[in-house]
Amino acid sequence: MSTTAIVMLIVAIVLVWGGLLLSIVNIRRSPEEVDELDPDYPEQPDEFGHPEPEERSRVGEPTR
């Protein structure tokens, strides 16, 4: 490999891994706050992202 290729390889590695490390540090410093579900908004999913049980469609039942 030429010197230019090795330098570019090192720059790319530092950019990718440095960005990853900076993003991890940023997330650990200020994690996203989780709000309680809004009771006024009826179509809120549960903690797994599924709709409320009465809104789930059954097998063979047409969706609305």
C-alpha positions in Angstrom: 0.0 0.0 0.0 1.2 3.5 -0.7 1.7 6.1 2.0 -1.4 8.0 0.8 -3.6 5.0 1.1 -2.3 4.3 4.6 -2.9 7.9 5.7 -6.4 7.8 4.3 -7.1 4.5 6.0 -6.1 6.0 9.3 -8.1 9.1 8.8 -11.2 7.0 8.0 -10.7 4.8 11.0 -10.3 7.7 13.3 -13.4 9.4 11.8 -15.6 6.4 12.2 -14.5 5.2 15.6 -14.1 8.7 17.0 -17.7 9.5 15.9 -18.9 6.4 17.6 -17.1 7.1 20.8 -18.3 10.8 20.8 -21.9 9.7 20.3 -21.7 7.2 23.1 -20.2 9.8 25.4 -22.9 12.3 24.4 -25.7 9.7 25.1 -24.3 8.8 28.4 -24.0 12.4 29.5 -27.5 13.4 28.6 -29.8 10.4 28.1 -33.2 11.0 26.5 -35.9 11.4 29.1 -38.8 9.1 28.8 -42.2 10.8 29.4 -45.2 9.0 30.8 -47.8 8.1 28.2 -50.3 10.9 27.5 -53.7 9.7 28.8 -55.5 12.2 26.5 -54.0 10.7 23.4 -56.0 7.5 22.7 -53.7 5.8 20.1 -50.6 5.6 22.2 -48.7 2.3 21.8 -47.6 0.2 24.7 -44.0 -0.2 25.7 -43.3 -2.6 22.9 -44.8 -0.3 20.2 -48.0 -2.3 19.7 -51.4 -0.5 19.7 -53.8 -0.9 22.5 -55.2 -4.5 22.9 -58.7 -3.6 21.8 -57.3 -2.0 18.6 -55.3 -5.1 17.5 -56.7 -6.9 14.6 -57.3 -10.6 14.8 -56.2 -13.2 12.3 -58.7 -13.2 9.4 -60.4 -10.0 10.6 -60.2 -7.2 8.2 -58.4 -4.1 9.4 -60.1 -0.8 9.5 
